[in-house]
């Protein structure tokens, strides 16, 4: 698209946004708007830094053990969120309360009989025993290998010294993780059909475990990726470096015993937590504006030394407590449209909760006019520099919601902008994607796309910028009120070619019964 076309499009999108942003939120380019209605002032004054801090210090506490999907910690978080909705006076959205509950199948490895021994001689001291926590092996195949000879290869020389299938028949290939050729070496060795391929990691003592945990919705099973017959097994132990270096190339006298993990299946219940503030307009009350966040994170790694918990304060405890705070701040207002407050399970496992809601909505998607998803809104210490008083919308120009939030930000001193690199790239990386796929104009609002503790053990509640989180939450509150009180509905930007599939989904929604 030409530079002139971009300029025309910007004017059109800006004009569309202004058409249903209250005039009191619109300001000049030189000064932020300060003229708010009494109701708007009351709403944003109810947003409290201390309330955000109190809620997040629980949601991201060690007690909840990182809120993995599924887990006891996730269940505790769901109950807590429901209790806060109840305290705010927000109406339960589901017949049996605040929970949209789904029962899925959990398949997980059974490590009771896991065993991996490297036998390097006749004495007991010659045997190296590895624990399940020292293995990274993501396969459903159960290995049963006894006294197999080891075949050592040099990954850097496979182009000239590659073994044949006859060389490795009935043996276990061992190679070193050090060097740039590891992936290509493993790819070349898999077709040789050795009993197993072991990759030696001499730099760490912990792995990701033996076997993959899988969740399946029985009503909508997703095809599981095929697992190769002999995927590589990475074993982690600094002792293995000296052992590997002492081995001759080719067949050695060392042997291996491997008892792979078995599997068990069980039913697990997981819950989206949903409350609603009913609209006041006789016609518009049956249309819905969603404000969402995911309340899960990635749990614990018991094999780690020291801190084992991935608390997920910013990702996405911050979005979760902002949704709670918005529910409390807006609960005494009277929007024309209904506002739905929702926190999803399983985002970290692939948007599980939001995709489930997209297939089984509590409120008709045809009458759902927008979803504003909040993700990583608490940390302002981005790797790109301070993000104080700044927030970005993913897919900023995919619909006319971006400019609406920009105007709401001007009212409270928050610059809402399009991140040139991440705005479009991150559009599909949070729960807004599931709603957008269904046709609903949906975006994620984010403060720091990347920060030092992302998915790390250091993402703790005391690192959150609470004054900035409160200002961001006030901005979201004003934008939600603008959307919920307007007779106009947000639209996908038909001029942007990246929205074509969302436009098509939206049209199908409007044609549905």
C-alpha positions, 0 to 999 in steps of 0.5 A: 500500500502506498504512503498516501493510501496509509495516510487516507486509511489513518484518517478514516480509522481515526474518524470512525473511532471518534464517532463513538468515543464520548467527546469529553474523552477526546482532546487536542494534540497538545493537552490531555483531556480532563473533562470527565463525567461524574460517573467516569470520575467515580469509576476511575477513582475506585481503581486502587493501587493497594487493591491491585497489589493485595490481589496480585500478592495472592494470585502470584504467591508461592501458595498457588505454585505457579497456577499450571493447567491443571493444578491445585494452584489454578483451582485456588486462583479460580475460587479467589477470582470468583470471590472477588467478583462476588465481593464487587457485586458482579452477577454470576454469568453461568447457571451454577455460578461464576464457573464455566467448567469443562472436563478434559482428559489428562494424559501424563507420564508415570515415572514410578518405574523409570530407570536409566543406567549407564554401565561402564564396568563390572563394579557398582561404582562404574554405573551412572544412574540418572533420575527422571529429572535429568532427562528430557524425553518428549515422546509417548513411546515406552522404552524397554532397553536392556544391556544395549551397547553404546555407539559413539559418534562425532556430530561434527564429522557425520558428513564424512564418517556417518555410520550405517544402519547395520553399524547401529543395529541393536545399539544406542547412539550417543553424541555430544550436545556441544557444537553447532551441528547437533540438530542436523546430526540428530536429523541424519541419525534418526533414519538409522533406526538405532534403539535410541539416540542419547544426547549428552548435556554436560552443562546442566544437571536438570532436564524437562522430564520424561514424557509429555503431559497432554490435555484433550477435550473429548468433545473436540479432540485435536490431533496429536503430533506423531512421535517418531519411533526413536526421538532423541533423549537428552540426558543432563549430568556434568559427570557425563562429559568426562565419560563421553570424552573417554569413549572411543568412536564407534562401538564401545564396551559401555552399555545402557539400561532404559525403562521409559515412562508409562502413561496414565489418563484421568479426568480433570475439571478446568474453569473459565471464571465469568461475571457480568455487569448487565446493561441498562439500555432496553435494546443494547443490554443484550449485547456484550463487551468482554474484558479478559485475561488468562489466570494460569501460568506454567507451574513448577519445576521440582527438580530445580535448585532453589526457587522452583515456582514460576509465579507469573506475576506479570504473565498474566497475574497483572491482567487477572487482577486488572480484570478484578479491579475493573469489575469492582470499579465498574460495578456501580455504573450503568453501562448501556451494553453488558460488560463481561469480566472473564479470566481464562484457563490454559492460555500457556497450553495453547489458548485452551480456555479462550478457544473453548469459550469460542466454541461454547460461548456463554453469551452469543458471539453474534452479539459480542461486539468486542473483546479487550484482553489484558496481558502483561500490563504490570511491568514497565521495565521492558527490555526496550526501556521504560514503558511508564505511561505507555501501552500498546494494542496488538493488531492496532489497525486491525479494527477501530478499537485501537484509536478508541483506546488511544483517546481513553489513554489521553484522558489519564496520561497513558500513550496508547500506540502501535508497536511497529515490530510487535503489534501485528506479530503478537496479535496471535499470541494471546487469548484475543486470537480465539475470539478474533477467529470467531469474528469478534473484534478482539485485541490484547493490550500490553505494557511490556512485550518483553522483560527480563523475567518473562517465563522465569522464576523471578516474575514476582508480585513485588516487581510490578509497577503498581502506580502504572498498573493503576493508570493503565486500568483506569484507561481501560475502564474509560475505554470500556465505558465508551464502547459500552455506552455507544450505539455504534459497534467496533468494526474490523478494518476492511482496508487492512488485508491482514483482517480478511479472515476475521472479516469473513468470520464476522460475516458468518456470525451475522448470518448465523441464527 
